[in-house]
Amino acid sequence: MKYNIGKTFLLGLGFFGVSVIWSVYNAYVPIFLDSRFALSTGFIGIFMTLDNIAALFIQPAVGAWSDRLRTPIGRRMPFIIIGAPIAAIAFFILPRTMSLPVFFFAASLLLLAMAIWRTPVVALMPDITPSKYRSQANGIINFMGGIGAIIAFLIGATLYEMNPSYPFWLGSILVLLAAILVFIFIKEPKEFEHSEEKAPNLFQSVKLIFEEKDRNTLRILLAIFFWFIAYNGIEAFFTLYGKNFLGISESDAARLLGQLSVFFVLFALPSGYIGAAVGRKKTIIAGIVLMGLCIASLFILPTGFLTTLLTTLPVLGKVPVIGVILMITGIAWSLININSLPMVVDMTEANRIGTYTGLYYLFSTLAAILGPILYGFIIQFSSGRYDLLMIISPIFLLGALFSIAGVKRGEIKQ
């Protein structure tokens, strides 16, 4: 198996499609729920986790299933060609829905379809990449995902001002196109085509993790859980934070998230090379510390200072002080995110990569469920104190720091 940068970029198109869908969803669905259906912040928090609750049960099982599946087009590809078109249709329908039950149905169909193909498309990366290059390859995958987020937040913000449906329709077209290109150009490894070797099922794999004497896999999964709570909780409520605490428009708040995404993208490739050069664990720890300091500063610094305009730049638009802090946060998030999946998949063997990718998403999905619920109710019971978001997240990042400190495996396999 050789490392092919071109194929990795093509595979990144799959993650690009996933990123466009969820970035638009997280930025604008809370606005619909607030303005169109007049829901409380606590209920919005619950609604924003419903997709993750279903994914919690689907993605790990699909990952384990894809390890055991044998078809003429591969282990992962059947899930991609079924899930992506359904997701595109559901996402196209979502913004035009004026009935809450129908809105709920369209969101449910979207989450089911996304859960079907997300784990298999990500598991393709370690399938076609040697251990030595997985951090770099994950940097490329996340670079493509970041491009998707930039399109969703920056171009999507402009489209939203023209018509709230346009960002969703753009996402539907892009995810369908991405899935088609991945199917045409990415071929799965031949060694699994006629292999009789079967991977353990999901429950057997989880049992093996808890039987490990060193608990390395469990520690890294707990760290993933903590840092995704820290990130997802803020992302789910950031547009409302911008509107209600900073006093800026929804589209300007979305642009601030776009600025974070731009710097995540810019440092996605360097973060992979840094992780390969100095070690994945050290790189992640540096990212956790930097991200915690940045987010805590948003709680400490006064609102007037945070919203002070510094400059206006092409693509990025208006850059206030908070924009600069979020840009640094994007760099920190790239150091964490780029190196975490390679650590997880390098704790297992090739026949269980899909299962471990599913477990990665199991713990990140648990965080995505609990984060918005916790943050939503804290805001509600504190009478709308959106600034509390910025002190809760550093607490969870501290938990991630303690968890990963004990991890002793997951570096490059020789």
N, C-alpha and C positions, 0 to 999 in steps of 0.2 A: 504494500500500500504506500503510495507516494502522495506528497502534499501538492495539491493543485490550487493555486490562488484563484485562477479564473473560475473553477467550479465552486469554490467557496463563496465568491461574490454572487454567482448565480443562485446558489442555495440561500444566500442572504435575502433574495427576493421574497422567499417564503416568510421570513421573519419581518421583512419590510411590510408585507400585507397585514400580518398580525398586529404590528405596531400602529399602522394607520387606523385600523378599526378601533383598537382600545384607546388610543389617544383622543380621537374624536368623541368616543363614547364617554370617557371620563371627564372631558372638558365641558360637554354640552348637555348630556343627559341630566345632571343635577339642576341645570338651569331650567330645562323643560319641566322637571318635577316640581320645582319651586314656583315658576311663573304660570305654567299651564295647568297644573293640577293642585297647586297651593298646599303641598305636603310639608310637614314639619321637618326640621333638620334631622331629628332622630329617625323618622321614617325614610328620609332620603338616604341616610346612612345604611339602613337595612336594605333598601331597594338596590343600592349600589353594590351590595354583596351577594345578591341573589344569583347573579351569573357565576360567581365564584363558588357558591355552595354546591351548585350542580357540577361545576368543573372539578370540585374536590373529590367527587366520587367517580368521575369519568376519566380525567386525564391520567392518573396513575394506572388505572385498569387498562386503558388504551395503550399506554407505554409498554406494559407487561405483555399485552396481547400482541403488539407489533413485534416484540422479540421472538415470539413463537410462531407468528404467521409466515407461511411460505406461499407466494403466488408468482406467476410469470413476470409481473412487473415489480416484484420486490416485497419487502416486509413493511415498509413505511408508506409507499406511494398510494395504496388503495384508500387509506384514511384521508390523504390530501385531496384526491380527486372527488371524493364524496363530500367532505366537510366544507371545502372552500366555496363551492357554488351556492350551497344552502346558506352559508354565512352572508354571502354577498346579497342574496335576495332579501333576507331578513333585515339587513342593515339598510337596504334601500327603502324598505317600508317604514322603518321606525320613526323618522322625523315627521311624517305626514299624519301620524296617528293622533287623534284628539280624544280617544276614549282610553281611560286608564287600564281596563282589562285587556283591550287590544294591544296597548303599549306593552303591557306585561307579557302578553303572548309573543309579540315580535322579539322582545328582549330575551325571552326564554329560548326561542328558536335559534337566535343568534348565539347564545352561550353554549347551547348543545352542539351546534355545528363547529364553533371555534374549539371546543374541548375535544372534539373528534380528531382534528388535524394538527393542533398546536404541538403536542408532545412528539408525534412522529416526525414532523418537519424539523424540529430542533435536534432530535436524536440522529438525524442524518449527518449532522456535522461530525460527531465523533466516529460515526460509521465510516466516513470517507477520509478521516484525518488521523495521522499518527499522533501518539501522545505528546511528542516533542513540540508539535505545532498547534495544539488545541487551544491554548490561550490566544495565540495570534489569530487563529481561525474564528474563535468566538469574538475577538475584536472586530473582525470583518463582518460577522453576522450581526453584531450589535451596531456596527457602523451603519449597516443597511436599515436596521430597525430604527436607529436614530434619524436617518433621512426620512423615514416614514413619519416619525413623530414631528419633525420639523415641518413637513408638508401639512400634517394634521393641524398643528398649532398656528403656524404663521400664515400659510396659504389658506388654511381652513378658517382662520379668524376673519380674513378678508371676505371669503365666500359666505361665512355666517352673516356678515353685515349686509350682504346682497340678498341672501335667502337662507334661513336656518337649515333648510334641507340640503343645500349644496355640499357642505363638508361630508355628509353621510353618503351622498351619491358618488362623490369623488372616491371615498373609501371603498365603496362596493366595486367600482370599476377597477381600481388598483389591486384589490385583493384577488379578483378573478384573473386579471392579467398575470400577476405574480405566480399564482398556482399553476397556470398553463405553462409558463416558462420553466418553472422547476420541473414539471412533469416531462417536458420535451428534452431538457438538456442535462438533467442529473440522473445518472444510472447508479443503482445500488451495487455494493460489492457482491461479486459472484460466489464467494465462499459460502454464503448462506442459502444459495438458490436450491441446492440439493442436499443440504446438511440435515442429518437426522438428529443432531444434538438439539435438545430443547432447553430453554431457559427455565429456571424456577418461576412459579407463578408469583403474583404480587404478595400474597400472604406468606409464602415461603421466604421471599426476599426480605420482607419486613422482619420476620422471625430471625433470620440470619444476622440482620443489623443489630438487633437487641442482644444477640448471643455473642457479639464481638467483645472481647475482653478489654480492648483499649477504648471502645466507644467513640472512635474517630468519626465514623459516618454519622452517628447520632449528634455529635457535637457540631459538625458543619451544617447539618440540617436545622438544628436549633438556631444557629447563627443566622442562617438564611431567613428563618421565620422572624427573628427580631428585626433585622434590617429592612425587610419588606413591610413590616408593620410601620416602621418609621417613615418609609418612603410613600407607601400607598395611602396611608391616612391623610398625609398632606396633599397628595395629588388629587384625591377624591373631592376635597373641599377647597382647593386653592382658588378656583374662580369665585366661589362665594366669599372666601377670605378677602380676596382683592376687592370685591364689590362692597362688602359690609364692614370691613375693618380698615382697609387702605383707602377706600373711597374712590376706586377707579372702576372703569367699565369692565364688563365680562370679557370683551375682546382684548382689552389691554392686559387683563390678568392671564388670559390664554397665551398672549404674546410673551409674557414673562416666563411661563412654562416652556415656551418655545426657545427662549434664550438659554435656559438650563439644558434643553435638548440639544441645541447647537453645540455647546461645549462638551456634552456627553459624547456626541458624534466625533468632534475634533480629537478627543482623547481616547476614543475606543481602540483605535489601532495602536497608539503608543502604550496604552495600558496593558494590552496583550503582550507586547514585547518587554515591557517592564516586568510583568509577572513571570515571563520565561527567563529573564536575566537575573533578577534578584530573589525570585521565589514568590509563589502565588499568595501564601499566607502573609508574608511581610507587606506585600502590596495591598492586600485587602485591609489589613490593620491600619495602614497609613490612610486609606480611604475612609474608614470608619471614623477615625479621629478628626480628620479634616471636615467631613460632612457634619459631624456632631457640633463642631465649633461654629460652622456657618449657620446652621439652623438655629442654634441657641442665640446667636447674635440678632436674629430677626425678632426674638422675644425681648431682648434687652434694649435694642436701639429704638428711639422714638419714631412714630409713624411719619411725622413731617420730614425727618432725615431720610428715612427709607424711600420715600416717594420723590425726593429731590432729583430733578432731571440732570443728568451729567452730560449726555450727548445723544445724538440721533445717528444711527448707523444704517447702511444698506442691509437689507434682509432682516436684521434684528429690530429695526425701528427705534422707538424711544428707549433709552437705557437709563433708568434711575439707579439709585444706590442699591436698591434691593435686586435689580437686575444683575449687577456685578456680583453680589453675594450668591445669587442663584447660578451664575455662570461657574463660580468656583465650586459650588455644590455639584454641578454637573460633572466637573472633573473628578471630584471625590467619588461620585456614584459610579463613574466608569471604572475607577480602580477596583471597586468592590465587585461590581456586576460582571465585568469581563472575565474575571478569574475564578468566580465561584462555581459555575457549571463545569469547567474543566477539572476543578478539584473533586467534584462529586463523581463524575464519570471515570476518573482515574483511580477511584477507590474500588472499582469492580472490573470484571472481565467483559470481553466483547459481546458475549451472548446475553448480558444483562444491562447493556447500555440504555435501552429503551425503558427498562424498569427503573433504573436509577434516575434517568431524566424525568420520569413520571413522579418519583419521590421528591425530586427537586421542586417540581411544580405543585406537589401535594403541600409541602411546607410553605411555599410562597403563596399558594392559594389560601391556605388557612390564615395567613397574615392578611391577605386581601379581604377576607371575610371579617376578621375581628377588628382590623384597623379602622375602616370607615364606621363600623358600628360604635366602637369605643369613642372615636373622635367626635362622631355625630352627637352622641348622648352627653359627652362632656360639654360640647358647645351649647346644647339645649339646656342642660341643668345649670350652666353658668350664666344663663341669660344672654346667650349670643356672644360669648368671648372667644372669637375666632383666633385671637393671638395665642391662646393656650395650646394650639396645634404645635407651636414652635418650641414648647418646653417638654411636651410629651415625647416627641420624636427623639431628642437626645437621650432620654431615659432608656428607650428601647435600643438605641445604638450602643449604649453602655452594656446592655445585656448581650448584644451581638459580640462586643469586644471580649467579654469574659468567656463566651462560648467558644470562639475560634482560637483563643489563646491556648487551649488544650489540644488542638488538632495537630497530629504528627504525621499524617499521610495526605495524599492528594497532590503531591508535586509531580513533576514530569517522570514518567516511567522510562527506565533505561532499556 
